[in-house]
């Protein structure tokens, strides 16, 4: 394990299961936090804390699959390992389709449990790194002026400076200045790198009326 405190969030309505898993995971060096229901988890968990979710399926009110669906498209999404005593093929298939790391049944072998938890924690680390990178790129995009965004859109399309100047109704020297500022603000060393940065945050090129010019849209992280 690395030096980062990694939390395993345990959600199970059976107290003895929560206590047993908390002790087991704590003894193995993990930070374990237990919740008696999916609703309690949603209300009390720290979305910014690195970690994964160890989740039961059959719970009153909001069950495991419903919690998984609720988290999938939210900012609180995190890798999930299901651990249940009442699993079936259909439920496990649905859970895996929704992105679960693993679907384990009780009683579980410690080795299998730790392996699944480690896989989930690695995925969480990778996803958090990717989100951090996308946030950084988006912050760079947000400091571009409207004209610089226009120029960036043209550069990404592979247009030459003189073509961009003609499309925007400005001089080629002005385009060069804007282009240099775009590369500097985006911290891109080449057009290829600029394209890659844009793709990473879902940049799309939207033609303006007439089809010759272009503007940029990007997905909010």
C-alpha positions as MATLAB code, in Angstrom:
seq = 'XXXXXXXXXXXXXXXXXXXXXXXXXXXXXXXXXXXXXXXXXXXXXXXXXXXXXXXXXXXXXXXXXXXXXXXXXXXXXXXXXXXXXXXXXXXXXXXXXXXXXXXXXXXXXXXXXXXXXXXXXXXXXXXXXXXXXXXXXXXXXXXXXXXXXXXXXXXXXXXXXXXXXXXXXXXXXXXXXXXXXXXXXXXXXXXXXXXXXXXXXXXXXXXXXXXXXXXXXXXXX';
ca = [
       0.000    0.000    0.000;
       1.083    3.599   -0.547;
       1.084    6.271    2.145;
      -2.317    7.704    1.178;
      -5.146    6.989    3.594;
      -7.639    4.966    1.596;
     -11.124    4.444    2.952;
     -13.350    1.443    2.414;
     -16.935    2.587    2.871;
     -19.012   -0.354    4.100;
     -22.774   -0.235    3.548;
     -24.685   -3.159    5.066;
     -27.853   -3.247    7.161;
     -26.548   -6.119    9.334;
     -24.631   -4.763   12.320;
     -22.554   -7.926   12.806;
     -21.405   -7.739    9.185;
     -20.432   -4.072    9.505;
     -18.490   -4.738   12.704;
     -16.757   -7.826   11.311;
     -15.743   -6.182    8.037;
     -14.589   -3.018    9.805;
     -12.304   -5.016   12.109;
     -10.974   -7.158    9.274;
     -10.189   -4.213    7.005;
      -8.760   -2.085    9.801;
      -6.431   -4.914   10.790;
      -5.261   -5.054    7.160;
      -4.358   -1.355    7.212;
      -7.402    0.195    5.578;
      -9.479    3.033    6.953;
     -12.956    1.523    7.300;
     -16.187    3.497    7.695;
     -19.477    1.655    8.098;
     -23.047    2.750    7.348;
     -26.250    0.933    8.210;
     -28.128    2.057    5.094;
     -27.627    3.487    1.637;
     -29.379    6.679    2.717;
     -26.989    7.152    5.635;
     -24.068    6.701    3.273;
     -25.408    9.327    0.867;
     -25.951   11.795    3.701;
     -22.704   11.257    5.614;
     -19.949   10.081    3.265;
     -17.147   12.416    2.235;
     -17.185   12.436   -1.566;
     -13.681   13.918   -1.650;
     -12.154   11.094    0.398;
     -10.205    8.555   -1.632;
     -11.608    5.064   -1.383;
     -14.094    2.487   -2.580;
     -17.500    1.205   -1.594;
     -18.120   -2.292   -0.165;
     -21.839   -2.667   -0.711;
     -24.593   -5.131    0.175;
     -27.391   -5.724   -2.334;
     -30.456   -6.554   -0.256;
     -31.230   -3.636    2.065;
     -34.474   -1.923    3.051;
     -35.570    1.303    1.370;
     -32.673    1.972   -1.039;
     -30.994   -1.291   -2.062;
     -27.454   -1.774   -3.350;
     -28.252   -1.610   -7.053;
     -30.360    1.513   -6.555;
     -27.491    3.168   -4.695;
     -25.119    2.172   -7.486;
     -27.406    3.777  -10.079;
     -27.742    6.921   -7.959;
     -23.961    7.261   -7.700;
     -23.085    6.392  -11.296;
     -23.610    9.856  -12.780;
     -22.943   11.895   -9.648;
     -19.843   13.630   -8.318;
     -19.909   11.116   -5.466;
     -19.327    8.146   -7.770;
     -16.655    5.721   -6.598;
     -15.671    2.117   -7.455;
     -17.996   -0.479   -5.935;
     -17.389   -4.022   -4.733;
     -20.620   -5.862   -3.981;
     -20.631   -8.279   -1.061;
     -23.934  -10.035   -0.519;
     -25.438  -13.166    0.971;
     -28.332  -13.250   -1.486;
     -26.787  -12.756   -4.899;
     -28.077  -14.195   -8.156;
     -26.787  -14.229  -11.702;
     -29.150  -11.540  -12.979;
     -28.268   -9.146  -10.160;
     -24.542   -9.744  -10.523;
     -24.701   -9.208  -14.291;
     -26.597   -5.941  -13.840;
     -24.137   -4.752  -11.193;
     -21.151   -5.509  -13.414;
     -22.772   -3.804  -16.409;
     -23.170   -0.692  -14.264;
     -19.434   -0.744  -13.552;
     -18.995   -2.754  -10.342;
     -15.431   -3.924   -9.765;
     -16.513   -7.311   -8.417;
     -19.536   -9.179   -7.095;
     -18.704  -11.366   -4.096;
     -20.929  -13.597   -1.990;
     -20.899  -14.141    1.772;
     -19.079  -15.749    3.417;
     -16.129  -14.402    1.466;
     -12.532  -15.556    1.472;
     -10.242  -12.856    2.894;
      -7.844  -13.141   -0.037;
     -10.638  -12.564   -2.586;
     -12.011   -9.676   -0.562;
      -8.663   -7.911   -0.253;
      -7.923   -8.482   -3.949;
     -11.249   -6.910   -4.953;
     -10.766   -3.993   -2.566;
      -7.257   -3.340   -3.901;
      -8.553   -3.392   -7.478;
     -11.302   -0.939   -6.544;
      -8.854    1.374   -4.780;
      -6.518    1.356   -7.788;
      -9.438    2.257  -10.027;
     -10.420    5.072   -7.657;
      -6.879    6.433   -7.753;
      -6.834    6.322  -11.569;
     -10.226    8.011  -11.829;
      -9.268   10.758   -9.395;
      -6.058   11.412  -11.313;
      -8.006   11.637  -14.570;
     -10.529   14.044  -13.009;
      -7.672   16.181  -11.687;
      -6.086   16.357  -15.132;
      -9.408   17.258  -16.760;
     -10.030   19.954  -14.150;
      -6.618   21.460  -14.868;
      -7.261   21.496  -18.621;
     -10.688   23.016  -18.125;
      -9.217   25.768  -15.941;
      -6.799   26.591  -18.757;
      -9.656   26.736  -21.261;
     -11.581   29.107  -19.033;
      -8.833   31.763  -19.130;
      -8.870   31.918  -22.932;
     -10.585   34.955  -24.415;
     -13.492   34.429  -26.857;
     -11.157   35.227  -29.769;
      -8.516   32.819  -28.488;
     -11.171   30.110  -28.250;
     -12.073   30.800  -31.874;
      -8.442   30.551  -32.915;
      -7.994   27.350  -30.901;
     -10.986   25.850  -32.664;
      -9.435   26.640  -36.021;
      -5.992   25.364  -35.022;
      -7.461   22.071  -33.835;
      -9.155   21.723  -37.204;
      -5.743   21.971  -38.849;
      -6.243   25.387  -40.423;
      -3.219   27.485  -41.384;
      -2.718   30.987  -39.998;
      -3.638   32.653  -43.285;
      -6.801   30.536  -43.510;
      -7.746   31.421  -39.938;
      -7.101   35.113  -40.654;
      -9.375   34.996  -43.693;
     -12.125   33.171  -41.783;
     -12.000   35.576  -38.847;
     -11.543   38.712  -40.925;
      -8.277   39.713  -39.289;
      -4.578   39.879  -40.104;
      -2.242   36.907  -40.159;
       0.078   38.554  -37.624;
      -2.844   38.978  -35.220;
      -3.693   35.298  -35.609;
      -0.095   34.385  -34.818;
      -0.301   36.390  -31.590;
      -3.562   34.731  -30.583;
      -2.212   31.333  -31.517;
       0.900   31.851  -29.393;
      -1.241   32.930  -26.450;
      -3.438   29.863  -26.836;
      -0.432   27.555  -26.831;
       1.012   29.345  -23.808;
      -2.190   29.385  -21.748;
      -2.970   25.772  -22.601;
       0.671   24.814  -21.930;
       0.774   22.894  -25.198;
       4.097   22.357  -26.951;
       2.581   21.352  -30.283;
      -0.688   21.317  -32.188;
      -0.910   17.564  -31.603;
      -0.671   18.126  -27.856;
      -3.295   20.878  -28.060;
      -5.638   18.453  -29.841;
      -5.017   15.825  -27.147;
      -5.724   18.297  -24.352;
      -8.976   19.290  -26.000;
     -10.026   15.693  -26.542;
      -9.378   14.900  -22.898;
     -12.128   17.264  -21.768;
     -14.494   16.474  -24.612;
     -13.854   19.564  -26.721;
     -16.128   19.692  -29.731;
     -15.814   22.052  -32.670;
     -19.059   23.811  -33.568;
     -19.207   25.461  -37.020;
     -20.612   28.981  -37.000;
     -23.095   30.200  -39.570;
     -21.553   29.867  -42.999;
     -19.459   26.891  -41.959;
     -16.027   28.492  -42.366;
     -15.356   29.567  -38.796;
     -15.718   27.536  -35.613;
     -16.303   27.873  -31.893;
     -15.433   25.545  -29.062;
     -17.655   23.738  -26.615;
     -16.369   21.473  -23.872;
     -17.925   19.218  -21.290;
     -18.013   20.420  -17.700;
     -16.050   18.023  -15.500;
];
